Every structure is written in C-alpha cells, then in structure tokens.
C-alpha cells in the first residue's frame, strides 16, 4: 500500500461507527430528558456521553 493509500485508509477508518446497545430504562430516560432539554437528538446526546466517558476511562488507564 502506497503512502497516499495508507493516509486515505487511516482517514476512512476513523469515520464514526454505528452500534446498537441495550440500556437500562433509567439511563434511557435520562438520555431522553437531556436530549429534550438541550434540543439535541437522542443519538447525539448518547454519543457525547459515551465519548466523554471513554476519554475519562482512557485518562485513568494510561500506563
């Protein structure tokens, strides 16, 4: 793979990924309330919460 193709692959592999998860009812309700209060989609709020928590986890598990 040439340098240009390698750079293109790295860019493409970093695109957002779609997943399906099952949530506890209380978490779902919290997401709904937050999305309604913020005027954002449920998906956007869930992605933000997950991203924020993933960053916290990464910071606490860096070796």
LINDA-V871531 format. One record per residue. N is the residue number from 1. RES is the residue in three letters. PSI is psi in whole degrees, -180 to 180 (* if undefined). Layout:
BEGIN
n: [N/N]
res: [RES/RES]
psi: [PSI/PSI]
END
This chain:
BEGIN
n: [1/2/3/4/5/6/7/8/9/10/11/12/13/14/15/16/17/18/19/20/21/22/23/24/25/26/27/28/29/30/31/32/33/34/35/36/37/38/39/40/41/42/43/44/45/46/47/48/49/50/51/52/53/54/55/56/57/58/59/60/61/62/63]
res: [UNK/UNK/UNK/UNK/UNK/UNK/UNK/UNK/UNK/UNK/UNK/UNK/UNK/UNK/UNK/UNK/UNK/UNK/UNK/UNK/UNK/UNK/UNK/UNK/UNK/UNK/UNK/UNK/UNK/UNK/UNK/UNK/UNK/UNK/UNK/UNK/UNK/UNK/UNK/UNK/UNK/UNK/UNK/UNK/UNK/UNK/UNK/UNK/UNK/UNK/UNK/UNK/UNK/UNK/UNK/UNK/UNK/UNK/UNK/UNK/UNK/UNK/UNK]
psi: [128/170/-44/-44/-38/-44/-42/-42/-43/-41/-46/-34/-9/6/155/144/145/133/164/132/160/128/152/149/-43/-37/-42/-45/-40/-42/-43/-46/-45/-42/-38/-46/-35/-8/31/161/154/-43/-42/-43/-44/-43/-41/-47/-45/-43/-44/-44/-37/-40/-42/-45/-44/-43/-37/-10/15/131/*]
END
